[in-house]
Amino acid sequence: MSVVVNETDKTLQEVHPGKKLMENNCYVCHSPTASMEDRIGPPMVAIKKHYIIENTSKEEFIADMLNWIKNPNEDDAKMPGAVKKFGVMPNTPYPEETIKQIADYMFDYEIEQPEWFEDHFNEERGMGKGKGKQKGKGHGKGMQNKQGFTDTQDLTYEEKGLKYALGTKAVLGKNLMGTIQKKGTLAAVEFCNIKAYPLTDSMSVAYNTQIKRVSDKPRNPENQANFKELQHIEAFKKVIAANQEPKPILEETDSEVLFYYPITTNSMCLQCHGTPNKELDTEAYKTIKALYPKDMAIGYDVNEVRGIWRVNLNKE
C-alpha cells in the first residue's frame, strides 16, 4: 500500500526548519546515502523506527531525543546494536531548540532511507526481505542521493560533481568523527593536520579528478580561495543566509567543467571552528594555533558557509 502525500504536505515538509537542521547537523554521521560498510552511525530513519512505536507521542519522542543528546551513554541506549557497532556518540553542543525542531520533523514526516535499509530492518526482526511497512518509511530523493552512484557514465556534470564532493565529505567525516568518538576533539585537530589532505588526494585518485576545499578564512594557507572562488563563496553565503537550497555553480572551459558547492557548518564543526573559550575550548584552540599559526577559521556559527568544494571535471 503506497502512502499518498499531497502537494501541501510536501511544501510543509520542505519548509519545516527541522529538515535543514537534520541535514546540516546529523547527516555527517547518519547519512541516508552511505553504504552499510562505510558509515559511522545508523541512518536517521533507523533512529526513528527504534524510538517511535505504536503508542509513542510526539512529546515523548522529543523528550527521548533531548535526553539522549544531552547525555549519550550505553546504559540508556535504545539501539544497543548500533552502540556495539559504532560506539556511543560523542557529546555534542546542540542547542535544545535545534534538537526539538529536528525531532518534531522526524516524528511528522518520512525520512530519507538507504536502499538497503528496509530489508536490513526487517531481517533484524525476523520478517524476511521486503516484508512489513513501518512508520517513517520513505526512500530519499534529491541531489544528495547521487552520492550513492557507482557508475558515473550517465550523470550530468552537476550530478557527477555532487557525487565526488559529497563522497569525499563522507570519507573525511567518517574518519574525523571516528577520531572524535575514540580520542576526543584534540585528536581530531591533529587528525585534520595530518590526514585531511592525504584523504582528499586519495579520493581525487579514486574519482580520477581533482578535488579541493578552499575558503575565504582558511585554517591552512594552502586552502586560500582565489579571486573567482571568493566571489562564489559570497554568492553561496547570500543563498544560505536567505535559507534557500544552494545549487552548484558550474564553469566551463575548453577542456573541463569546474564544479563549486558550499561547505556549511553544523554544531559539531564549532568544536574546532567556533568561538574560542565558548564552543572552541582553550586546549583545542592552543593546539590549533600551534599547528596553524596563521589560522583564520574560527568564529563561525551554525549553518554558515565555511568554504566551498572545487571539483575539476574533465570533458568527455
C-alpha positions as CSV (number, residue, x, y, z in Angstrom):
1,M,0.0,0.0,0.0
2,S,1.6,3.3,-1.1
3,V,1.5,6.5,1.0
4,V,-0.2,9.4,-0.7
5,V,1.4,12.7,0.0
6,N,-0.4,15.8,-1.3
7,E,1.4,19.0,-2.5
8,T,0.6,20.9,0.6
9,D,2.2,18.2,2.8
10,K,5.3,18.3,0.5
11,T,5.6,22.0,0.8
12,L,5.2,21.9,4.6
13,Q,7.9,19.2,4.7
14,E,10.3,21.2,2.6
15,V,9.9,24.4,4.7
16,H,10.0,22.7,8.1
17,P,13.1,24.1,9.9
18,G,13.9,20.6,11.3
19,K,14.6,19.3,7.8
20,K,17.5,21.6,7.1
21,L,18.7,21.3,10.7
22,M,18.8,17.5,10.4
23,E,20.6,17.5,7.1
24,N,23.2,20.0,8.3
25,N,23.8,18.6,11.8
26,C,23.0,14.9,11.6
27,Y,23.9,13.6,8.1
28,V,27.7,13.8,8.6
29,C,27.3,10.7,10.8
30,H,23.8,9.5,9.9
31,S,23.7,10.0,6.2
32,P,20.9,8.2,4.2
33,T,23.3,7.6,1.3
34,A,26.3,5.9,2.9
35,S,26.6,2.1,2.5
36,M,26.3,-0.3,5.4
37,E,30.1,-0.7,5.4
38,D,31.0,3.0,5.0
39,R,29.2,4.7,7.8
40,I,29.9,5.8,11.4
41,G,26.3,5.8,12.7
42,P,22.9,4.4,11.9
43,P,20.7,6.3,9.4
44,M,18.2,8.7,10.9
45,V,15.3,6.6,9.7
46,A,16.6,3.7,11.9
47,I,16.6,6.0,15.0
48,K,13.0,7.0,14.2
49,K,11.9,3.4,13.9
50,H,13.6,2.3,17.1
51,Y,12.3,5.2,19.2
52,I,8.7,5.5,17.8
53,I,6.5,2.6,18.5
54,E,2.7,2.3,18.1
55,N,1.7,4.5,21.2
56,T,4.7,6.9,21.3
57,S,3.5,10.5,21.4
58,K,5.4,13.4,19.8
59,E,6.1,14.8,23.2
60,E,7.6,11.5,24.4
61,F,9.8,11.2,21.3
62,I,11.1,14.8,21.6
63,A,11.9,14.2,25.3
64,D,13.8,11.0,24.4
65,M,15.8,12.8,21.8
66,L,16.7,15.6,24.2
67,N,17.7,13.2,27.0
68,W,19.9,11.2,24.7
69,I,21.7,14.1,23.0
70,K,22.3,15.7,26.4
71,N,23.8,12.6,27.9
72,P,24.6,9.8,25.4
73,N,25.6,6.7,27.3
74,E,25.5,2.9,26.8
75,D,23.1,2.2,29.7
76,D,20.3,4.4,28.3
77,A,20.7,3.4,24.7
78,K,17.6,2.2,22.9
79,M,19.8,0.9,20.0
80,P,22.3,-1.4,21.7
81,G,23.2,-3.0,18.4
82,A,24.2,0.4,17.0
83,V,26.2,1.2,20.1
84,K,28.0,-2.1,19.8
85,K,28.9,-1.5,16.2
86,F,29.6,2.3,16.2
87,G,30.2,3.1,19.9
88,V,28.4,5.8,21.9
89,M,28.1,9.0,20.0
90,P,30.2,11.9,21.4
91,N,28.7,14.7,23.4
92,T,27.6,17.4,21.0
93,P,26.7,21.0,21.9
94,Y,23.5,21.1,20.0
95,P,21.0,23.9,21.3
96,E,17.9,22.4,22.8
97,E,15.7,24.2,20.3
98,T,17.6,22.6,17.4
99,I,17.1,19.1,18.9
100,K,13.3,19.9,19.3
101,Q,12.9,21.1,15.7
102,I,14.8,18.0,14.3
103,A,12.7,15.6,16.5
104,D,9.5,17.4,15.5
105,Y,10.3,16.9,11.8
106,M,11.4,13.3,12.3
107,F,8.1,12.4,14.0
108,D,5.8,14.0,11.4
109,Y,7.5,13.3,8.1
110,E,9.0,10.5,6.1
111,I,12.8,10.4,6.2
112,E,15.3,9.5,3.5
113,Q,16.5,6.0,3.9
114,P,19.3,3.9,2.3
115,E,18.2,1.4,-0.4
116,W,19.4,-1.4,1.8
117,F,17.7,-0.3,5.0
118,E,14.2,-1.8,4.9
119,D,15.5,-5.4,4.1
120,H,18.1,-4.9,6.9
121,F,15.4,-3.7,9.4
122,N,13.0,-6.5,8.6
123,E,15.7,-9.2,8.8
124,E,16.6,-7.9,12.3
125,R,13.0,-8.6,13.3
126,G,12.8,-11.9,11.6
127,M,10.4,-10.7,9.0
128,G,12.4,-11.6,5.9
129,K,13.3,-9.3,3.0
130,G,10.8,-6.9,1.6
131,K,8.1,-7.5,4.2
132,G,6.4,-5.1,6.6
133,K,5.6,-1.5,6.4
134,Q,6.8,0.8,9.2
135,K,6.1,4.3,10.2
136,G,8.7,6.6,8.7
137,K,9.4,4.6,5.6
138,G,10.5,6.6,2.6
139,H,13.2,6.5,0.0
140,G,15.0,9.7,-0.2
141,K,15.1,11.7,-3.4
142,G,17.1,14.7,-4.4
143,M,20.7,15.6,-5.4
144,Q,22.3,14.3,-2.2
145,N,21.4,10.7,-3.2
146,K,23.6,11.0,-6.3
147,Q,26.5,10.3,-3.9
148,G,25.5,6.6,-3.8
149,F,26.0,6.1,-7.6
150,T,28.9,4.0,-8.6
151,D,28.6,4.4,-12.4
152,T,29.1,8.0,-13.5
153,Q,28.7,7.4,-17.2
154,D,25.2,8.7,-17.4
155,L,25.5,11.5,-14.8
156,T,25.4,15.2,-15.7
157,Y,28.4,17.3,-14.7
158,E,26.3,18.7,-11.8
159,E,25.4,15.2,-10.6
160,K,29.0,14.0,-11.0
161,G,30.4,16.9,-9.1
162,L,28.0,16.4,-6.3
163,K,28.9,12.7,-6.1
164,Y,32.6,13.5,-5.9
165,A,32.2,16.3,-3.4
166,L,29.8,14.5,-1.1
167,G,31.7,11.3,-1.4
168,T,34.8,13.0,-0.2
169,K,32.9,14.8,2.5
170,A,31.6,11.4,3.7
171,V,35.1,9.9,3.9
172,L,36.5,12.8,5.7
173,G,33.5,13.0,8.1
174,K,33.7,9.3,8.8
175,N,37.4,9.4,9.8
176,L,37.0,12.7,11.7
177,M,34.0,11.6,13.7
178,G,35.6,8.2,14.4
179,T,38.6,10.1,15.8
180,I,36.4,12.3,18.0
181,Q,34.5,9.3,19.3
182,K,37.6,7.4,20.2
183,K,40.1,10.1,21.2
184,G,38.3,13.5,21.5
185,T,38.5,16.9,19.9
186,L,42.2,17.5,20.4
187,A,43.0,14.3,18.5
188,A,40.6,15.5,15.8
189,V,42.5,18.7,15.3
190,E,45.7,16.7,14.9
191,F,43.9,14.3,12.5
192,C,42.9,17.1,10.2
193,N,46.5,18.4,10.3
194,I,48.0,15.1,9.2
195,K,45.2,13.2,7.4
196,A,42.8,15.6,5.7
197,Y,45.0,16.4,2.7
198,P,46.0,12.7,2.0
199,L,42.4,11.6,2.3
200,T,41.2,14.3,-0.1
201,D,44.0,13.4,-2.5
202,S,43.1,9.7,-2.3
203,M,39.5,10.5,-3.3
204,S,40.8,12.5,-6.2
205,V,42.7,9.5,-7.3
206,A,39.7,7.2,-6.8
207,Y,37.4,9.5,-8.8
208,N,40.2,10.3,-11.3
209,T,39.7,14.1,-10.9
210,Q,41.0,17.0,-8.8
211,I,39.1,17.7,-5.6
212,K,39.9,20.6,-3.3
213,R,38.4,22.6,-0.4
214,V,39.0,26.3,-0.4
215,S,37.9,29.1,2.0
216,D,37.9,32.8,2.5
217,K,39.0,32.1,6.1
218,P,41.4,29.2,5.7
219,R,43.0,27.2,8.6
220,N,45.8,26.1,6.3
221,P,47.0,28.9,3.9
222,E,47.1,26.4,1.1
223,N,43.3,26.4,1.2
224,Q,43.0,30.1,0.5
225,A,40.4,30.8,-2.2
226,N,41.4,32.7,-5.3
227,F,39.5,35.8,-6.5
228,K,36.9,33.9,-8.5
229,E,36.4,31.4,-5.7
230,L,35.9,34.2,-3.2
231,Q,33.1,35.5,-5.5
232,H,31.4,32.1,-5.4
233,I,31.7,31.9,-1.6
234,E,30.0,35.3,-1.3
235,A,27.2,34.1,-3.6
236,F,26.7,30.9,-1.5
237,K,26.7,33.0,1.7
238,K,23.7,35.0,0.4
239,V,21.8,31.8,-0.6
240,I,22.4,30.2,2.8
241,A,21.6,33.4,4.7
242,A,18.3,33.5,2.9
243,N,17.5,29.9,3.9
244,Q,17.5,28.8,0.3
245,E,18.7,25.5,-1.1
246,P,22.1,26.0,-2.7
247,K,22.6,24.9,-6.2
248,P,26.1,24.0,-7.6
249,I,27.9,26.6,-9.7
250,L,29.4,25.2,-13.0
251,E,32.0,27.0,-15.1
252,E,33.0,25.5,-18.5
253,T,36.3,25.8,-20.3
254,D,37.5,24.1,-23.5
255,S,38.8,21.1,-21.6
256,E,37.0,20.8,-18.3
257,V,34.0,21.9,-16.2
258,L,34.7,23.4,-12.8
259,F,32.1,22.5,-10.1
260,Y,31.6,24.5,-6.9
261,Y,29.4,23.7,-3.9
262,P,29.3,25.2,-0.4
263,I,30.7,23.6,2.8
264,T,28.4,24.6,5.6
265,T,28.9,24.4,9.4
266,N,26.9,22.5,12.0
267,S,27.2,22.3,15.8
268,M,29.8,19.6,15.6
269,C,32.0,21.9,13.4
270,L,32.1,24.5,16.1
271,Q,34.2,22.3,18.4
272,C,37.1,23.3,16.1
273,H,35.7,26.3,14.2
274,G,33.6,28.1,16.8
275,T,34.4,31.0,19.1
276,P,37.5,30.5,21.4
277,N,36.6,29.8,25.1
278,K,33.0,29.2,24.0
279,E,32.3,26.3,21.6
280,L,36.1,26.0,21.0
281,D,37.7,25.1,24.3
282,T,41.0,26.6,25.4
283,E,43.2,23.5,24.9
284,A,41.8,22.8,21.4
285,Y,42.5,26.4,20.5
286,K,46.1,26.2,21.7
287,T,46.6,23.1,19.6
288,I,45.1,24.8,16.6
289,K,47.4,27.9,17.0
290,A,50.4,25.7,17.4
291,L,49.7,23.7,14.2
292,Y,48.3,26.6,12.2
293,P,49.9,29.9,13.3
294,K,48.0,31.8,10.5
295,D,44.6,30.2,11.3
296,M,41.6,32.2,10.3
297,A,38.9,29.5,10.5
298,I,37.3,30.4,13.8
299,G,34.3,32.4,15.0
300,Y,31.7,30.5,13.0
301,D,28.1,29.9,14.0
302,V,25.9,27.0,12.7
303,N,24.7,26.9,9.1
304,E,27.4,29.3,7.8
305,V,29.5,28.9,4.7
306,R,32.9,27.6,5.8
307,G,34.2,27.4,2.3
308,I,33.5,25.5,-1.0
309,W,34.3,22.3,-2.8
310,R,36.0,22.7,-6.1
311,V,35.9,19.7,-8.4
312,N,37.7,19.7,-11.8
313,L,35.7,17.6,-14.2
314,N,37.3,16.6,-17.5
315,K,35.2,16.9,-20.5
316,E,34.4,13.6,-22.2
